[in-house]
Amino acid sequence: MARTKIEVNREIPKTRQELVDQIAELGRQERMRNKIENEMNEAITKLKKRYEEEAEPCNQKIKAIVNGVEAYCEVHREELTDGGKTKTVTLPSGTLSWRKCPPSCRITKPEDVIAMLKKKGLSRFIRVKEEISKDLILAEPEAIVAVKGIAIVSEKEELSIEPYEVKLEAVG
């Protein structure tokens, strides 16, 4: 895939006043972009709500049909599956299939469960995750000098540009 080079226009200020003006303009442009983004999100929210409301009767009808089909299949399973010989039934309008879902495990309040497993001597059900502690490495960089695969990238300085903004207080 060919890469496209994008040229960036740079407006380099020539004086300190131009620098001040450009930072102020940066703030205006960011606020304008935020306003446009907010308007877009508002329009998307309204559009999504409209279509969700429009689809609601379909959702209700789908739920009713699925519940009815499930009830029929539960009562007539022997007949539909030829006495349990098949788990799939092909009908002119679609297919019915009975499939076993694999067991799943749900945990509520994991901290409590871990404590109970430890108390009952069932620690084999507790996973211990090993991770490299980057914080400790940065605290003792001399200790890992000879370790292959670890590189400490020296500090770098970045310029942060934050145009001033005054926020409105809520009234009332």
Buried (B, 14 or more C-beta within 10 A) or exposed (E): EEEEEEEEEEEEEEEEEEEEEBBEEEBEEBEEEEEEEEEEEEEEEEEEEEEEEEEEEEEEEEEEEEEEEEEEBEEEBEEBBEEEEEEEBEEEEEEBEEEEEEEEEEEEEEEEEBEEBEEEEEEEEEEEEEEEEEEEBEEEEEEBEEEEEEEEEEEEEEEEEEBEEEEEEEEE
